[in-house]
Amino acid sequence: MIKFVTLGLAAVASLALVACGGGGSSSTTTTTTNEAGGGATTTTSGGGGGGGASSTVQLAADPSQIAFDTTSLTAKAGNVTIDFNNPNQALGHDVCVEAAGENELGCSKVVTGSSTTLDLKNLKPGTYTFYCNVDSHKQAGMEGTLTVQ
C-alpha cells in the first residue's frame, strides 16, 4: 500500500513540474489612437522559461510640423524598444527618453526620411519623458509621456 501512495505522489509531482515548465512565449499587440487620429502600437512579448517581458512601441514624427504623431505611449516593464519613423525628407529628428529628475536613458540616431530604433533595457514601472533632442524641438513641444506598467 505504501508503494502505491509513493508512486502516486511521484506521478502527481511529475505532472506539476511539467505544467510549470514554461518554454512557450506569448505576445499581445495593442493600438491606441490619439486626438489627431495618429496611433501608437505596443507589442508585448512574455519571455518563456523565466525571461523578462519586452515591449515594442511605434512612434513617428509628424511630416509637416515639429511634433510626434502621439504624446502618449504605454509599454510593459522590462526591455522596451521604440520603433521611430521620420517621414520628413528635409528635417531630421530623433527620439530620446529620460526618467523624471534623471539624465537621459538613451537616444536614437537622428534620421531624415527613414526609421531607427531605440532600445531601453530593464525599465521599471513609472512615467518617463520621450522627446526629440534635435536643436530646440523639445522646447517647441516635440515630447510626450511613456508610461511603463
C-alpha positions as YAML, in Angstrom:
chain: A
units: angstrom
residues:
- id: 1
  name: MET
  ca: [0.00, 0.00, 0.00]
- id: 2
  name: ILE
  ca: [2.83, 2.44, 0.84]
- id: 3
  name: LYS
  ca: [4.38, 1.67, -2.56]
- id: 4
  name: PHE
  ca: [1.21, 2.78, -4.37]
- id: 5
  name: VAL
  ca: [0.95, 6.02, -2.35]
- id: 6
  name: THR
  ca: [4.62, 6.82, -3.06]
- id: 7
  name: LEU
  ca: [4.20, 6.09, -6.77]
- id: 8
  name: GLY
  ca: [1.00, 8.19, -6.85]
- id: 9
  name: LEU
  ca: [2.74, 11.16, -5.20]
- id: 10
  name: ALA
  ca: [5.69, 10.86, -7.60]
- id: 11
  name: ALA
  ca: [3.31, 10.89, -10.58]
- id: 12
  name: VAL
  ca: [1.45, 13.97, -9.28]
- id: 13
  name: ALA
  ca: [4.77, 15.78, -8.64]
- id: 14
  name: SER
  ca: [5.96, 14.96, -12.17]
- id: 15
  name: LEU
  ca: [2.78, 16.37, -13.69]
- id: 16
  name: ALA
  ca: [3.10, 19.53, -11.60]
- id: 17
  name: LEU
  ca: [6.67, 20.07, -12.80]
- id: 18
  name: VAL
  ca: [5.68, 19.59, -16.42]
- id: 19
  name: ALA
  ca: [2.79, 22.05, -16.06]
- id: 20
  name: CYS
  ca: [5.12, 24.72, -14.61]
- id: 21
  name: GLY
  ca: [7.88, 24.14, -17.13]
- id: 22
  name: GLY
  ca: [7.06, 27.10, -19.38]
- id: 23
  name: GLY
  ca: [9.09, 27.26, -22.55]
- id: 24
  name: GLY
  ca: [6.35, 28.90, -24.54]
- id: 25
  name: SER
  ca: [6.02, 32.59, -25.20]
- id: 26
  name: SER
  ca: [3.12, 34.86, -25.80]
- id: 27
  name: SER
  ca: [2.67, 38.20, -27.42]
- id: 28
  name: THR
  ca: [-0.07, 40.80, -27.44]
- id: 29
  name: THR
  ca: [-0.49, 43.86, -29.62]
- id: 30
  name: THR
  ca: [-2.36, 46.99, -28.56]
- id: 31
  name: THR
  ca: [-3.10, 50.02, -30.73]
- id: 32
  name: THR
  ca: [-4.10, 53.34, -29.20]
- id: 33
  name: THR
  ca: [-5.32, 56.37, -31.11]
- id: 34
  name: ASN
  ca: [-4.54, 59.95, -30.13]
- id: 35
  name: GLU
  ca: [-6.72, 63.02, -30.60]
- id: 36
  name: ALA
  ca: [-5.21, 63.79, -34.03]
- id: 37
  name: GLY
  ca: [-6.03, 60.31, -35.30]
- id: 38
  name: GLY
  ca: [-2.46, 59.03, -35.08]
- id: 39
  name: GLY
  ca: [-1.82, 55.71, -33.47]
- id: 40
  name: ALA
  ca: [0.75, 54.07, -31.28]
- id: 41
  name: THR
  ca: [1.11, 50.30, -31.36]
- id: 42
  name: THR
  ca: [2.57, 48.31, -28.49]
- id: 43
  name: THR
  ca: [3.64, 44.70, -28.90]
- id: 44
  name: THR
  ca: [4.44, 42.86, -25.69]
- id: 45
  name: SER
  ca: [6.20, 39.52, -25.60]
- id: 46
  name: GLY
  ca: [6.34, 37.45, -22.45]
- id: 47
  name: GLY
  ca: [9.58, 35.60, -22.03]
- id: 48
  name: GLY
  ca: [9.18, 31.86, -21.78]
- id: 49
  name: GLY
  ca: [11.25, 29.98, -19.24]
- id: 50
  name: GLY
  ca: [11.86, 32.85, -16.81]
- id: 51
  name: GLY
  ca: [12.90, 35.69, -19.15]
- id: 52
  name: GLY
  ca: [11.65, 39.25, -18.68]
- id: 53
  name: ALA
  ca: [8.99, 40.95, -20.74]
- id: 54
  name: SER
  ca: [9.81, 43.09, -23.73]
- id: 55
  name: SER
  ca: [7.67, 45.68, -25.49]
- id: 56
  name: THR
  ca: [7.92, 47.42, -28.82]
- id: 57
  name: VAL
  ca: [6.10, 50.72, -29.34]
- id: 58
  name: GLN
  ca: [5.67, 52.59, -32.60]
- id: 59
  name: LEU
  ca: [6.34, 56.33, -32.80]
- id: 60
  name: ALA
  ca: [6.54, 58.68, -35.80]
- id: 61
  name: ALA
  ca: [7.35, 62.30, -36.43]
- id: 62
  name: ASP
  ca: [4.61, 64.42, -37.96]
- id: 63
  name: PRO
  ca: [5.74, 65.02, -41.56]
- id: 64
  name: SER
  ca: [4.53, 68.63, -41.64]
- id: 65
  name: GLN
  ca: [5.39, 70.09, -38.24]
- id: 66
  name: ILE
  ca: [7.76, 69.76, -35.29]
- id: 67
  name: ALA
  ca: [5.71, 67.14, -33.42]
- id: 68
  name: PHE
  ca: [5.34, 63.43, -32.82]
- id: 69
  name: ASP
  ca: [2.20, 61.60, -34.00]
- id: 70
  name: THR
  ca: [1.25, 60.97, -30.36]
- id: 71
  name: THR
  ca: [2.10, 62.41, -26.96]
- id: 72
  name: SER
  ca: [1.42, 59.22, -25.03]
- id: 73
  name: LEU
  ca: [2.99, 55.75, -25.24]
- id: 74
  name: THR
  ca: [2.48, 52.72, -22.99]
- id: 75
  name: ALA
  ca: [4.79, 49.73, -22.54]
- id: 76
  name: LYS
  ca: [5.30, 46.82, -20.17]
- id: 77
  name: ALA
  ca: [8.13, 46.91, -17.63]
- id: 78
  name: GLY
  ca: [11.35, 45.32, -18.87]
- id: 79
  name: ASN
  ca: [13.11, 45.86, -22.18]
- id: 80
  name: VAL
  ca: [11.39, 48.47, -24.34]
- id: 81
  name: THR
  ca: [12.10, 49.18, -28.00]
- id: 82
  name: ILE
  ca: [10.82, 52.33, -29.67]
- id: 83
  name: ASP
  ca: [10.48, 51.92, -33.44]
- id: 84
  name: PHE
  ca: [10.75, 55.52, -34.66]
- id: 85
  name: ASN
  ca: [9.87, 56.70, -38.17]
- id: 86
  name: ASN
  ca: [10.58, 60.17, -39.53]
- id: 87
  name: PRO
  ca: [8.92, 60.55, -42.95]
- id: 88
  name: ASN
  ca: [10.11, 64.18, -43.26]
- id: 89
  name: GLN
  ca: [12.71, 64.34, -46.06]
- id: 90
  name: ALA
  ca: [14.02, 67.79, -45.04]
- id: 91
  name: LEU
  ca: [14.13, 67.86, -41.23]
- id: 92
  name: GLY
  ca: [15.96, 65.38, -39.02]
- id: 93
  name: HIS
  ca: [14.50, 64.04, -35.77]
- id: 94
  name: ASP
  ca: [15.45, 61.53, -33.09]
- id: 95
  name: VAL
  ca: [13.77, 60.11, -30.02]
- id: 96
  name: CYS
  ca: [15.29, 60.24, -26.53]
- id: 97
  name: VAL
  ca: [13.92, 59.01, -23.20]
- id: 98
  name: GLU
  ca: [14.58, 60.34, -19.72]
- id: 99
  name: ALA
  ca: [13.31, 59.46, -16.27]
- id: 100
  name: ALA
  ca: [11.87, 62.19, -14.04]
- id: 101
  name: GLY
  ca: [14.72, 64.11, -12.45]
- id: 102
  name: GLU
  ca: [17.40, 61.97, -14.11]
- id: 103
  name: ASN
  ca: [19.65, 62.12, -17.14]
- id: 104
  name: GLU
  ca: [18.53, 60.68, -20.44]
- id: 105
  name: LEU
  ca: [18.34, 56.90, -20.60]
- id: 106
  name: GLY
  ca: [19.09, 56.79, -24.31]
- id: 107
  name: CYS
  ca: [18.67, 58.42, -27.71]
- id: 108
  name: SER
  ca: [18.20, 57.04, -31.19]
- id: 109
  name: LYS
  ca: [20.24, 58.30, -34.09]
- id: 110
  name: VAL
  ca: [18.91, 61.34, -35.95]
- id: 111
  name: VAL
  ca: [17.07, 60.27, -39.10]
- id: 112
  name: THR
  ca: [15.64, 62.12, -42.09]
- id: 113
  name: GLY
  ca: [13.13, 60.32, -44.30]
- id: 114
  name: SER
  ca: [13.78, 56.96, -42.64]
- id: 115
  name: SER
  ca: [13.40, 54.86, -39.49]
- id: 116
  name: THR
  ca: [15.51, 53.88, -36.49]
- id: 117
  name: THR
  ca: [15.07, 52.16, -33.14]
- id: 118
  name: LEU
  ca: [15.87, 52.98, -29.54]
- id: 119
  name: ASP
  ca: [16.40, 50.01, -27.21]
- id: 120
  name: LEU
  ca: [15.92, 50.64, -23.49]
- id: 121
  name: LYS
  ca: [16.87, 47.92, -21.01]
- id: 122
  name: ASN
  ca: [15.11, 46.98, -17.76]
- id: 123
  name: LEU
  ca: [12.68, 49.88, -17.48]
- id: 124
  name: LYS
  ca: [10.84, 49.85, -14.17]
- id: 125
  name: PRO
  ca: [7.16, 50.80, -13.87]
- id: 126
  name: GLY
  ca: [6.76, 54.56, -13.88]
- id: 127
  name: THR
  ca: [6.47, 57.62, -16.05]
- id: 128
  name: TYR
  ca: [9.20, 58.67, -18.48]
- id: 129
  name: THR
  ca: [9.51, 61.54, -20.96]
- id: 130
  name: PHE
  ca: [10.27, 60.93, -24.63]
- id: 131
  name: TYR
  ca: [11.39, 63.86, -26.77]
- id: 132
  name: CYS
  ca: [13.30, 65.00, -29.84]
- id: 133
  name: ASN
  ca: [16.80, 66.17, -28.91]
- id: 134
  name: VAL
  ca: [17.48, 67.98, -32.21]
- id: 135
  name: ASP
  ca: [18.03, 71.74, -31.86]
- id: 136
  name: SER
  ca: [15.15, 73.17, -29.82]
- id: 137
  name: HIS
  ca: [12.49, 70.65, -30.92]
- id: 138
  name: LYS
  ca: [11.74, 69.58, -27.33]
- id: 139
  name: GLN
  ca: [11.20, 73.19, -26.32]
- id: 140
  name: ALA
  ca: [8.89, 73.57, -29.34]
- id: 141
  name: GLY
  ca: [6.69, 70.81, -27.89]
- id: 142
  name: MET
  ca: [8.09, 67.68, -29.53]
- id: 143
  name: GLU
  ca: [7.77, 65.48, -26.44]
- id: 144
  name: GLY
  ca: [5.41, 63.09, -24.73]
- id: 145
  name: THR
  ca: [4.95, 60.65, -21.88]
- id: 146
  name: LEU
  ca: [5.98, 56.98, -21.88]
- id: 147
  name: THR
  ca: [4.08, 55.08, -19.19]
- id: 148
  name: VAL
  ca: [5.69, 51.79, -18.18]
- id: 149
  name: GLN
  ca: [3.38, 49.37, -16.36]
...
